[in-house]
């Protein structure tokens, strides 16, 4: 049959390029091993209709086939991701990846709220099963490399607040405050008076509850609000894991809005994911297409150069840039390990499709950070045009 010859040719082509610890099992009993070593991943194809996804093995195609139940996969999730990348790299033409900018999103307030709620409002219990005890859903900071996840997340928050020199009495705005961990820490440890905004209804409800439990209701206000609708003046502004939702074309306006909210001598921190693709395109092998469809609707990742340019256009000056790519690879790896360890409990909270989405998403992100497809950059910034005497001589205060 035609499909048999095409499949055999495809398997032979891959075998000649590389050895992959993969076994492919077909519905008719035939099987193919892609390497001489014992297979660590097994892919079962229950029907001939699924072969089209396999023969064009981008992460988008393989991810869709797995999530939708058209392929069954066995193996450790990190090895599954490695095998998927090996298949894609061996089959797809170099550079054959679409850019998010070929069809940029509008990012209206309603669309952004819907996208945020799709991702974050799965359920608080869902996130609680695999995040740390403070439910921090962003890159941790492993100062020594041997910290547990909870310690590393608190170190990340302290790293941010120390970098922007938060002082007692400072008015701090946290754009995309999540479940409130940063504003709670900023108020309790640093004495700041904080406003946290989110578009997630679940995050809003739990963050308010946690603030009240911490006895900080007089110093922390949580709002269900779009950052574009915030008014007032703040001494410090943090945006952690949020600007990925803004849209590349909207970045100058985003930083301009941040500038309008920042005191003249204030400092801001933008902590977010960037792409290694200099054209602001998606990560390799169709990763971005899968994430947009199943995980982060309307997400867009800029290159760090684009971020710095947009920041300058928006009237903000970058004062310090730190790449925490290694830290996010470890963070996502720990989340993926937690997810695997809590698999049965998570299956009781979400349906099979969403379970599969998140299982490969977390492990896939760890792989992408490790392989330099994406990075995490922390940028300390202030209003541009200030006299040089307003700037610090060194960055010693960030690490003392």
Secondary structure as GFF3:
##gff-version 3
##sequence-region A 1 400
A	DSSP	alpha_helix	2	17	.	.	.	ID=ss1
A	DSSP	beta_strand	22	26	.	.	.	ID=ss2
A	DSSP	beta_strand	31	33	.	.	.	ID=ss3
A	DSSP	beta_strand	41	45	.	.	.	ID=ss4
A	DSSP	three_ten_helix	48	50	.	.	.	ID=ss5
A	DSSP	alpha_helix	51	55	.	.	.	ID=ss6
A	DSSP	alpha_helix	59	67	.	.	.	ID=ss7
A	DSSP	beta_strand	71	74	.	.	.	ID=ss8
A	DSSP	alpha_helix	77	91	.	.	.	ID=ss9
A	DSSP	three_ten_helix	100	103	.	.	.	ID=ss10
A	DSSP	alpha_helix	109	120	.	.	.	ID=ss11
A	DSSP	alpha_helix	124	130	.	.	.	ID=ss12
A	DSSP	alpha_helix	149	163	.	.	.	ID=ss13
A	DSSP	beta_strand	171	175	.	.	.	ID=ss14
A	DSSP	alpha_helix	181	190	.	.	.	ID=ss15
A	DSSP	beta_strand	193	198	.	.	.	ID=ss16
A	DSSP	alpha_helix	201	213	.	.	.	ID=ss17
A	DSSP	beta_strand	220	224	.	.	.	ID=ss18
A	DSSP	three_ten_helix	227	229	.	.	.	ID=ss19
A	DSSP	beta_strand	234	240	.	.	.	ID=ss20
A	DSSP	three_ten_helix	243	245	.	.	.	ID=ss21
A	DSSP	three_ten_helix	248	250	.	.	.	ID=ss22
A	DSSP	alpha_helix	251	261	.	.	.	ID=ss23
A	DSSP	beta_strand	262	275	.	.	.	ID=ss24
A	DSSP	three_ten_helix	284	286	.	.	.	ID=ss25
A	DSSP	alpha_helix	287	294	.	.	.	ID=ss26
A	DSSP	alpha_helix	304	313	.	.	.	ID=ss27
A	DSSP	beta_strand	316	323	.	.	.	ID=ss28
A	DSSP	alpha_helix	325	341	.	.	.	ID=ss29
A	DSSP	alpha_helix	343	347	.	.	.	ID=ss30
A	DSSP	alpha_helix	352	370	.	.	.	ID=ss31
A	DSSP	beta_strand	374	383	.	.	.	ID=ss32
A	DSSP	three_ten_helix	388	390	.	.	.	ID=ss33
A	DSSP	three_ten_helix	396	398	.	.	.	ID=ss34
###
